[in-house]
Amino acid sequence: MSGGGATPHGIAADGVTPEDLALAHRMADRAAEVALPFFGAASKSTIKSDGSPVGEADLAVERELLAALASERPDDAILSEESGTHGHGGRRWIIDPIDGTVPFLAGNPEWGTHIALEVAGEIALAVVTRPTDGRRWWAVKGDGAYVRPAAGARDQPLELTSVADLDSATVSGWRPDDGERFAPLAALRWRDVPLNDLTAVLDGRADVMIIPGRPWDHAPFLLLLEEAGGSFIDTEGGRRIDIGPALYTNGRLDEAIRRLLWPA
């Protein structure tokens, strides 16, 4: 398996082509090129209707990604955090130009770009980046998940933790309040991670994470986790990316988690 832009042998299942993966890697590269000059520099930001900030970098990266898709995939639909839905069709790109705008504006490195391709309702391609150190995670449905641990490093198969005992598991992410679906997990061993750090399960720093995200937050992680042997579990016990909070798990704890959260 080789680095960004290269494609694994034989991928074409689920409506994804090698060219789709190459395009996603090029979009991720371009997003980093556009965003990095803004990082650590004074830049303007405004508050959106949902109370979250949007900065100049978010909008600049989105323009680049939308332009790339309009040029190379004009018949595909798009869902972007900053501008919503564009077009319709059985293939939909789900993008977050800069996931982690708050840490980005604060000079925290835990930010990056999310790119996912949904085909017939299933996430079939995913790329997540951390441009400040060159980390990248990517996956194609049915062909595994991979990680580039640093800029210039070779991509390698993504491996999650092997912890299978809930009493030994480490949980991170957003602590649930009493009465919320995932509240029982708050009593387990907890590891605090930086604001907006969604990659702790992928990096092996946690066995379970609670993430209160939206489709553009969750979309690439669902595929990355599943292709690496992990799981994505929503508040109803399914795997929908559009109903709010979700668990990212290493896959080995799922039976115990379901017994805890959905007892018979």
Number of C-alpha atoms within 10 A of each C-alpha: 12 13 17 20 18 13 18 14 9 9 17 15 12 16 16 18 16 17 15 19 25 15 17 27 24 16 23 26 17 15 26 21 13 16 22 14 10 18 18 13 11 8 11 11 15 11 10 10 7 6 8 10 15 20 18 14 24 25 17 16 23 23 14 16 23 22 13 17 18 15 10 13 17 13 15 19 20 26 21 20 20 15 12 10 14 15 11 12 12 13 21 24 25 26 28 24 31 27 24 24 22 18 17 23 22 12 13 17 18 22 25 25 27 27 26 32 29 23 18 13 10 17 25 25 29 28 28 26 27 23 22 17 13 16 18 23 26 28 28 29 21 15 17 18 25 25 24 21 18 15 13 12 13 14 20 15 16 22 19 22 20 13 16 16 10 20 11 11 18 20 28 27 25 16 19 17 11 10 8 10 17 20 14 15 21 16 10 14 13 17 13 13 17 13 14 18 20 24 20 20 25 25 16 16 16 25 27 30 27 23 22 17 16 15 19 23 25 25 30 27 30 25 28 30 24 20 22 20 18 26 23 26 21 22 16 13 14 10 15 19 22 15 14 15 22 27 25 30 26 28 21 19 19 19 11 15 19 13 10 14 16 11 8 6
